[in-house]
Amino acid sequence: MKIHVVRPGELGAPEIAAWRAMQDTLPHLANPFLSPEFAVAMGEVSPHARVAVLDDGEPAGFLAYELNGRGVGAAIGAWVSLGQGLVHRPGLEITADELLAGAGLHVYEYGTLVPHQPWFQPFETLSQESVIVDVSGGFPAYLEGLSKQFVSNTFRKERKLGREVGEVSFDFDVRDEATFRQLLEWKSGQYRAMGRPDRFAKHWVRELAERLWAIDTPAFAAPLSILYAGGKPVAGHFGPRSSSVLVDWFPAYDPALSRYSPGLIMHLRLSEAAAAHGVRSFDLSVGTGSQYKNSLRSHGMPVGEGIVRRRTAGAAAHWVRTEPVRRTRRFILETPALYGAADRLMRTAAKVRNRGQAQ
């Protein structure tokens, strides 16, 4: 097995076609963050983006990653990616050590590893569960699997929103620049209110979002979906989809209308529209501490976080630098009481900080 490393933009049409065919053949690889379009877009905003191409006479696999130091790689776009791993043909035989050596890496880190990745799963340090909305049987069948009280309450709030604010409507694919900017502003405000880092404060994240929004093909797109009331946006979502999977990436809503639960209404309408567009599953990502995700849940899917290290001096040095922080974070995530306390602390600190900035 030969492995050569290229920048994403250097991939040729035959390699892109082989990549897509692997995703079509193996459903667990259908996550849009594993698509060549995401890797190519990341290559346009990050000089550190690379793809290890496995070849034994024909393409056998693709590992997209970013260099975080000499010989240290992480899943491509790891800070924003919600689906990571090796895209491969069925029956691929290779070891993790062979894969990393061929890519010139001592270390490979991943955070939302999709299932059926035997090369990386033995190195998993944290296992969580992604919340899946299953619309493969259609939207009515999906609703049947939810709490009747939850569905009834959400649609009751939708009717109330229509009466008090204006007629409610939903558009799965909006192409309006001002509306796109509005959603990003809502999301940035949400990050600040929660005490989380604002992803859109990073120029490369904004540029990545804009580049993905411009793509609209049957195999990959990143639609901007908007819930309106009285003709004005009240909630929305921006995120990538493959031909069969949509991922919950950047949902947000107008905080002034929070009493109507516009985010929940939007997610139900988005699930309905996605099913009508051929999507079979809506991946809400990890649901730890998220009540709205658990309310929308059909079932779960395991996702892993971990780090692969070869037996090299470079990997040993990396272990010394990073392992204490990694173990502390894992302990907090695996302890509900600590996770809840940390979440409350960040929200309280954000409120104090935001009040100070407003004065």
Disulfide bonds with the S-S distance in Angstrom:
none
